[in-house]
Amino acid sequence: VQLQASGGGLVQAGGSLRLSCAASGRTFRSYVMAWFRQAPGKEREFVAAISWSGGTTYYAESVKGRFTISRDNAKNTVYLQMNSLKLEDTAVYYCAASQTWAIAVITTIDGMNYWGKGTQVTVSS
């Protein structure tokens, strides 16, 4: 599956952005989808994940209550709604796909089978 993230940009602290990740192929619903991010000089980290049907989600503590992951299997797209953005949310955001739903797997880089190119999110003061 090929993934393409979009929707990044420059936003003031406290603002909102919605990222989208479009997937190619007819097997989108077979994958657990996740968002990761990588800030300058830091390692890539897990942000959020959503199960095949969208019925189950999981978030990093740093974004819980502010970010919402969702998916539309009819459109082969996963979204990340980001509210109350903070300076520390500045990063390149990547979408990824995994065939496994296990917290220990989907929260790690090695647990993902496919990656999209990232989209830059910059939060300014």
C-alpha positions, 0 to 999 in steps of 0.5 A: 500500500502506498501512503501520502500524507497532506495537510501540514502547515504553519499554525499559531499555538492553540490553533488546529490542523487536520492531517490526511493520509490517502492510501492506494489499493483496495486493501486499506481496510486490512491495515491498522493505521497510525501517525508518528512524528519526528521533531528536529534532532529527535527520534520518530515517535508514536502519536496515534493509531486506529484499528481496521474498522475505526472502532478502537483508537490509541494515543500517546499521552502527550496528545491525548485529549487534543488529537483525534485519529479517524478513518474513512475506509470508503475513501481509503483515508485516515485523518489526524485532527489536531487541536490546541496545538503546542510549540512542542507539536512542531514536527514532520508527521508521518502516516504508517500502516500495520497488519497487526493491532498490538500496542507493543507493535503499533507504537514502534517504528519497526511495527509498521509495514508501510510508511508515507512521506511526511508532512511538516507541521510548524506551531508558532508562538 
